[in-house]
Amino acid sequence: MIHAPTDDPIIIIQHEAAGHAGTLLETLVNAGLTLDVRQLHAGAGVPVVAELGEIGGLVVLGGSMNTDQSAEFPFIDRERRLLAAAVEVGLPVLGICLGGQQLAAAVGGRVYPRPAAEVGWLPVEIVRDDELLREICSPFYAVEWHAQSFTVPAEAEVLALRPPDAGVQAFRIGRRAWGLQFHAEVDESILRFWVRRDNKGLARRDPELLARLAASVTQICADSRVLCRQIVENFVRSF
């Protein structure tokens, strides 16, 4: 059991109702951390850079929007400025899917559309030892549900990849900032919603994959919960 390493609140930025913190929230709560969930879809605002001195850590979740949609979603640019400043001051940061893409873009990486969406319960290979992935075997399986991938700048450390050439899956920039492409946080409510909504067109493109995912939600989420707990515990130990 880990214990709260800071009394300052951990800010969780949530972009949409279906993209909540899932099993990630459970581990943070069990650590005794104070959490401040900013639900942007419900009208909350992105923290301003001046608040960083009063924050213990920053978690940025996923979303169906893309990093180049700042005209439709004005928070995109504000969030990216916040992430850049957080890296600069050494604040613990964890970005997941859209959050990982935003972190990559904030530090000089490039986010680009994939030829086809990457969706499924898929293997991820660890390519560099790092404290965030401590005690996680390689390859590990994770939920992928995204239509864009990203590159990272030369000063970042690539930690995990999806072979062959499927994009960066985990990276570290600075002392305590990490971006993930995969969804470690998914619970059954999240994954069942994604399968029903089918926002990546699987019903047309790969109906068998969609059916397999629908039939395996409970087992996938049970296994993903173990992965999430280890990653979040490792993240909290970095504080």
SEPABA-501078 format. One record per residue (C-alpha): x, y, z; residue in three letters. Coordinates in steps of 0.2 Angstrom, whole numbers, plus 5000, padded with zeros to 4 digits. Layout:
! residues N
px:X py:Y pz:Z code:ALA $
...
! end
This chain:
! residues 239
px:5000 py:5000 pz:5000 code:MET $
px:5007 py:5017 pz:4995 code:ILE $
px:5003 py:5033 pz:5005 code:HIS $
px:5000 py:5051 pz:5001 code:ALA $
px:5017 py:5059 pz:4997 code:PRO $
px:5009 py:5076 pz:4996 code:THR $
px:4995 py:5086 pz:5004 code:ASP $
px:4993 py:5097 pz:4988 code:ASP $
px:4978 py:5091 pz:4977 code:PRO $
px:4981 py:5081 pz:4961 code:ILE $
px:4972 py:5089 pz:4947 code:ILE $
px:4963 py:5077 pz:4935 code:ILE $
px:4958 py:5085 pz:4919 code:ILE $
px:4943 py:5076 pz:4911 code:GLN $
px:4937 py:5081 pz:4894 code:HIS $
px:4921 py:5072 pz:4892 code:GLU $
px:4908 py:5062 pz:4903 code:ALA $
px:4913 py:5045 pz:4895 code:ALA $
px:4931 py:5048 pz:4897 code:GLY $
px:4932 py:5048 pz:4916 code:HIS $
px:4947 py:5042 pz:4927 code:ALA $
px:4940 py:5024 pz:4929 code:GLY $
px:4952 py:5013 pz:4939 code:THR $
px:4965 py:5026 pz:4940 code:LEU $
px:4954 py:5035 pz:4952 code:LEU $
px:4953 py:5020 pz:4964 code:GLU $
px:4972 py:5019 pz:4966 code:THR $
px:4974 py:5038 pz:4969 code:LEU $
px:4960 py:5038 pz:4982 code:VAL $
px:4968 py:5022 pz:4990 code:ASN $
px:4984 py:5032 pz:4992 code:ALA $
px:4975 py:5045 pz:5002 code:GLY $
px:4978 py:5059 pz:4989 code:LEU $
px:4967 py:5074 pz:4988 code:THR $
px:4959 py:5075 pz:4971 code:LEU $
px:4952 py:5089 pz:4961 code:ASP $
px:4943 py:5083 pz:4945 code:VAL $
px:4941 py:5097 pz:4932 code:ARG $
px:4926 py:5091 pz:4921 code:GLN $
px:4929 py:5102 pz:4906 code:LEU $
px:4913 py:5095 pz:4898 code:HIS $
px:4903 py:5101 pz:4913 code:ALA $
px:4910 py:5119 pz:4912 code:GLY $
px:4925 py:5118 pz:4923 code:ALA $
px:4941 py:5127 pz:4917 code:GLY $
px:4959 py:5121 pz:4914 code:VAL $
px:4970 py:5126 pz:4928 code:PRO $
px:4980 py:5142 pz:4925 code:VAL $
px:4999 py:5141 pz:4925 code:VAL $
px:4999 py:5151 pz:4941 code:ALA $
px:4991 py:5137 pz:4950 code:GLU $
px:5005 py:5125 pz:4947 code:LEU $
px:5014 py:5130 pz:4964 code:GLY $
px:4998 py:5124 pz:4973 code:GLU $
px:4996 py:5107 pz:4964 code:ILE $
px:5004 py:5091 pz:4969 code:GLY $
px:5002 py:5082 pz:4952 code:GLY $
px:4993 py:5083 pz:4935 code:LEU $
px:4983 py:5069 pz:4926 code:VAL $
px:4976 py:5073 pz:4909 code:VAL $
px:4964 py:5060 pz:4902 code:LEU $
px:4958 py:5055 pz:4885 code:GLY $
px:4944 py:5062 pz:4874 code:GLY $
px:4937 py:5060 pz:4857 code:SER $
px:4943 py:5077 pz:4851 code:MET $
px:4960 py:5079 pz:4843 code:ASN $
px:4975 py:5090 pz:4847 code:THR $
px:4972 py:5101 pz:4831 code:ASP $
px:4954 py:5106 pz:4836 code:GLN $
px:4957 py:5121 pz:4846 code:SER $
px:4944 py:5131 pz:4836 code:ALA $
px:4931 py:5119 pz:4842 code:GLU $
px:4938 py:5116 pz:4859 code:PHE $
px:4947 py:5131 pz:4866 code:PRO $
px:4954 py:5121 pz:4881 code:PHE $
px:4966 py:5112 pz:4869 code:ILE $
px:4979 py:5127 pz:4868 code:ASP $
px:4977 py:5131 pz:4886 code:ARG $
px:4980 py:5114 pz:4892 code:GLU $
px:4995 py:5112 pz:4881 code:ARG $
px:5003 py:5128 pz:4889 code:ARG $
px:4999 py:5121 pz:4906 code:LEU $
px:5008 py:5105 pz:4902 code:LEU $
px:5023 py:5113 pz:4895 code:ALA $
px:5024 py:5124 pz:4911 code:ALA $
px:5022 py:5108 pz:4922 code:ALA $
px:5036 py:5100 pz:4913 code:VAL $
px:5047 py:5115 pz:4915 code:GLU $
px:5044 py:5116 pz:4934 code:VAL $
px:5046 py:5097 pz:4937 code:GLY $
px:5028 py:5094 pz:4942 code:LEU $
px:5023 py:5075 pz:4941 code:PRO $
px:5012 py:5073 pz:4925 code:VAL $
px:5003 py:5058 pz:4918 code:LEU $
px:4994 py:5060 pz:4901 code:GLY $
px:4983 py:5047 pz:4894 code:ILE $
px:4979 py:5045 pz:4876 code:CYS $
px:4973 py:5063 pz:4871 code:LEU $
px:4983 py:5068 pz:4887 code:GLY $
px:4998 py:5059 pz:4881 code:GLY $
px:4996 py:5067 pz:4864 code:GLN $
px:4994 py:5084 pz:4871 code:GLN $
px:5010 py:5082 pz:4882 code:LEU $
px:5020 py:5076 pz:4867 code:ALA $
px:5014 py:5092 pz:4857 code:ALA $
px:5018 py:5103 pz:4872 code:ALA $
px:5036 py:5098 pz:4872 code:VAL $
px:5039 py:5098 pz:4853 code:GLY $
px:5032 py:5082 pz:4847 code:GLY $
px:5021 py:5079 pz:4832 code:ARG $
px:5003 py:5072 pz:4833 code:VAL $
px:4997 py:5064 pz:4816 code:TYR $
px:4982 py:5055 pz:4810 code:PRO $
px:4985 py:5036 pz:4808 code:ARG $
px:4980 py:5027 pz:4791 code:PRO $
px:4968 py:5017 pz:4802 code:ALA $
px:4962 py:5018 pz:4820 code:ALA $
px:4971 py:5007 pz:4832 code:GLU $
px:4958 py:4998 pz:4843 code:VAL $
px:4959 py:4982 pz:4853 code:GLY $
px:4967 py:4973 pz:4868 code:TRP $
px:4984 py:4973 pz:4860 code:LEU $
px:5002 py:4969 pz:4865 code:PRO $
px:5014 py:4984 pz:4870 code:VAL $
px:5033 py:4981 pz:4871 code:GLU $
px:5044 py:4990 pz:4884 code:ILE $
px:5060 py:4996 pz:4876 code:VAL $
px:5067 py:5006 pz:4890 code:ARG $
px:5068 py:5003 pz:4909 code:ASP $
px:5059 py:5017 pz:4919 code:ASP $
px:5051 py:5019 pz:4936 code:GLU $
px:5033 py:5021 pz:4928 code:LEU $
px:5034 py:5004 pz:4921 code:LEU $
px:5043 py:4995 pz:4936 code:ARG $
px:5036 py:4977 pz:4939 code:GLU $
px:5027 py:4977 pz:4923 code:ILE $
px:5032 py:4962 pz:4911 code:CYS $
px:5035 py:4965 pz:4893 code:SER $
px:5026 py:4963 pz:4882 code:PRO $
px:5010 py:4968 pz:4892 code:PHE $
px:4992 py:4970 pz:4885 code:TYR $
px:4983 py:4986 pz:4885 code:ALA $
px:4967 py:4994 pz:4878 code:VAL $
px:4970 py:5004 pz:4862 code:GLU $
px:4957 py:5016 pz:4856 code:TRP $
px:4964 py:5030 pz:4845 code:HIS $
px:4965 py:5037 pz:4828 code:ALA $
px:4980 py:5048 pz:4830 code:GLN $
px:4998 py:5044 pz:4835 code:SER $
px:5013 py:5055 pz:4840 code:PHE $
px:5031 py:5057 pz:4839 code:THR $
px:5042 py:5064 pz:4854 code:VAL $
px:5057 py:5076 pz:4853 code:PRO $
px:5075 py:5070 pz:4855 code:ALA $
px:5076 py:5074 pz:4873 code:GLU $
px:5062 py:5063 pz:4878 code:ALA $
px:5064 py:5045 pz:4882 code:GLU $
px:5053 py:5032 pz:4873 code:VAL $
px:5048 py:5019 pz:4885 code:LEU $
px:5036 py:5008 pz:4875 code:ALA $
px:5031 py:5004 pz:4857 code:LEU $
px:5018 py:4994 pz:4848 code:ARG $
px:5027 py:4984 pz:4834 code:PRO $
px:5028 py:4986 pz:4820 code:PRO $
px:5030 py:5005 pz:4818 code:ASP $
px:5013 py:5008 pz:4827 code:ALA $
px:5019 py:5024 pz:4836 code:GLY $
px:5025 py:5028 pz:4853 code:VAL $
px:5015 py:5020 pz:4867 code:GLN $
px:5024 py:5028 pz:4882 code:ALA $
px:5037 py:5041 pz:4885 code:PHE $
px:5045 py:5052 pz:4898 code:ARG $
px:5050 py:5070 pz:4897 code:ILE $
px:5060 py:5079 pz:4910 code:GLY $
px:5061 py:5072 pz:4928 code:ARG $
px:5043 py:5067 pz:4931 code:ARG $
px:5031 py:5069 pz:4916 code:ALA $
px:5025 py:5054 pz:4907 code:TRP $
px:5013 py:5052 pz:4892 code:GLY $
px:5004 py:5036 pz:4887 code:LEU $
px:4995 py:5032 pz:4871 code:GLN $
px:4986 py:5016 pz:4878 code:PHE $
px:4971 py:5017 pz:4890 code:HIS $
px:4977 py:5010 pz:4907 code:ALA $
px:4962 py:5018 pz:4916 code:GLU $
px:4947 py:5009 pz:4907 code:VAL $
px:4934 py:5001 pz:4918 code:ASP $
px:4919 py:4992 pz:4912 code:GLU $
px:4908 py:5007 pz:4911 code:SER $
px:4920 py:5016 pz:4899 code:ILE $
px:4924 py:5001 pz:4888 code:LEU $
px:4906 py:4996 pz:4886 code:ARG $
px:4901 py:5013 pz:4881 code:PHE $
px:4915 py:5014 pz:4868 code:TRP $
px:4910 py:4997 pz:4861 code:VAL $
px:4892 py:5003 pz:4860 code:ARG $
px:4896 py:5020 pz:4852 code:ARG $
px:4909 py:5013 pz:4840 code:ASP $
px:4916 py:5030 pz:4836 code:ASN $
px:4931 py:5022 pz:4827 code:LYS $
px:4919 py:5013 pz:4814 code:GLY $
px:4923 py:4995 pz:4819 code:LEU $
px:4905 py:4990 pz:4815 code:ALA $
px:4909 py:4994 pz:4796 code:ARG $
px:4928 py:4991 pz:4796 code:ARG $
px:4930 py:4976 pz:4808 code:ASP $
px:4914 py:4969 pz:4815 code:PRO $
px:4922 py:4953 pz:4821 code:GLU $
px:4934 py:4963 pz:4832 code:LEU $
px:4920 py:4974 pz:4839 code:LEU $
px:4911 py:4958 pz:4843 code:ALA $
px:4926 py:4950 pz:4852 code:ARG $
px:4929 py:4966 pz:4862 code:LEU $
px:4910 py:4966 pz:4867 code:ALA $
px:4911 py:4948 pz:4873 code:ALA $
px:4928 py:4951 pz:4882 code:SER $
px:4924 py:4967 pz:4891 code:VAL $
px:4924 py:4960 pz:4909 code:THR $
px:4940 py:4950 pz:4907 code:GLN $
px:4949 py:4964 pz:4898 code:ILE $
px:4945 py:4977 pz:4912 code:CYS $
px:4950 py:4965 pz:4926 code:ALA $
px:4967 py:4963 pz:4918 code:ASP $
px:4968 py:4981 pz:4914 code:SER $
px:4964 py:4986 pz:4932 code:ARG $
px:4980 py:4976 pz:4937 code:VAL $
px:4990 py:4986 pz:4924 code:LEU $
px:4983 py:5003 pz:4929 code:CYS $
px:4986 py:5000 pz:4948 code:ARG $
px:5004 py:4996 pz:4945 code:GLN $
px:5007 py:5011 pz:4934 code:ILE $
px:4998 py:5023 pz:4946 code:VAL $
px:5007 py:5017 pz:4961 code:GLU $
px:5023 py:5019 pz:4952 code:ASN $
px:5018 py:5037 pz:4946 code:PHE $
px:5013 py:5041 pz:4964 code:VAL $
px:5030 py:5035 pz:4971 code:ARG $
px:5038 py:5048 pz:4959 code:SER $
px:5030 py:5063 pz:4969 code:PHE $
! end
